[in-house]
Each structure stands twice: as C-alpha cells, then as structure tokens.
Amino acid sequence: MRKLLPCLWSILFAAAPILSEARSASDESKDDDRLRNCGTVLKEILDVPDNIPHDLLDKADCVVVFPSVLKAAFIVGGSYGRGAMSCRKGDHFREPWGAPTMMALEGDSFGLQIGGQATDFVLLVMDESDARGILASKVKLGGDASVAAGPVGRDASAETDATLRSEILSYSRARGLFAGVSLEGSTIRPDNGDNRRIYGRKIPARDIVLSGTVAVPPAARQMISTLDTKTPRHRP
C-alpha cells in the first residue's frame, strides 16, 4: 500500500496538465457557443418588424444580448446569465460596430417577472456615459444607470416617456413571446475571464469594443454583421 500511494500521486501529477487543457478547451467551446447564440438570438429578434423599434435601435450606442437565461437559476440564487455586448466604435460611438466583450448579468429580483423557463434578453444602451461605465466595471440597473422596459412595435416612437427617462431599455423573449421587461435591481458587468479565453490575452473591455484594433472572433461574426446590416449608422 505504501508503494502504491506514490505511484498514484505520480499518475495524478502527470495527468493534471492534460485535465487542465481539456477543461480550458471545453470553456473555450462554451464561449464560442455563447457568441454564436448571441448572433442567432439577435438576428431572430431584429428580423421581426414588430419587436424592437428601428428608430430606437439606430439611437443605441451599444447592444447587449443574453441568450437563454434560466428563470430557475435566479429563483435558486447565485447563478447568472452570460452574453455579449457590442458598441459602435470611436470616441463618440458613431463608427461601425466593434468586436464584442463578454458580459455577465447577475441578480434575482427579476426572476419571478419572467413567464418562461428560458429567456433571451436584449438591452439597448442609449447613453454614452452609461456605455463607458458598463465597459469599465459592474453597473447596477436602476441604481447606477436607469433602466426601463423598452417599447415594442414598428410604430412605437423613440420619444416615449421610457426613453426620455432611461439610459438603458430592456427586452425579453420567452416561449416565443417578445416584450419589454424590467431588469431593475440586477447588475451587468464585463466577464474578463471569458474575454481572456476568447481573445487569447487580457484586454480591457473598453479596448475590445471601442478601439477598432481587435478583430471580431469568428463565432461573433453573425452578431456583428446583423448589427451592421440592421443599423449601420447612428442617428442622434
């Protein structure tokens, strides 16, 4: 038995790097899948004329997508949704859409408001200062940045009370139903660990999205091409 233990420890020590590499590859695959799902969700939602009003989309500085956030996770607590955020590049958010930063959505205050098992969220960031705040650190919706359920329908005006008061407009899609939804009380932040895996090195979220020097990952091409097609120019 005494001779066996050193052998077992040697085997475990030798296998550790292999297991670590396998785990890292699995995480990278999940990150790629998340980016592809963001592109699919965004295209499906924006292809429906009566969902997000086009004039609001044209006014947005950034778009955040969280695919398949599970309601049960928030009821239990401690879990969170993961997705991606892209912004118009440049100092004043007026250039074409930049590479996405991975994002995390946390909080349990909105779990019971969602009428489905898995919910897709889309957030429009309408204010430059809030876009910069989100790219820099964790932001509490309804606290650090005002948030409201976004209006829907092709004829919905961009001058509604919600957009006049709120810097972020939030939408949800559950079981095929699309509507504005309140995310007040939850938090949103860059997921730096996922960014490091996606881009292969540590890059601040702001530099990923706004600098124009970071290439769009292959898994995010549908997300960015959808934004470029649906809203190529910012309209103040």
Secondary structure, DSSP 8 states (H G I E B T S, - for coil): -TTHHHHHHHHHHHHHHHHHHHHHHHHHHHHHHHHHHHHHHHHHHHTSTTSS-HHHHHH-SEEEEEEEEEHHHHHHSS-EEEEEEEEB-TTTT-SSB---EEEEEE-STTGGG--SSEEEEEEEE--HHHHHHHHHS-EEBTTTB-EEE---STT--TTSHHHHH-SEEEEEEETTEEEE---TT-EEEE-HHHHHHHHSS---HHHHHHSS-S---GGGHHHHHHHHHH--S---
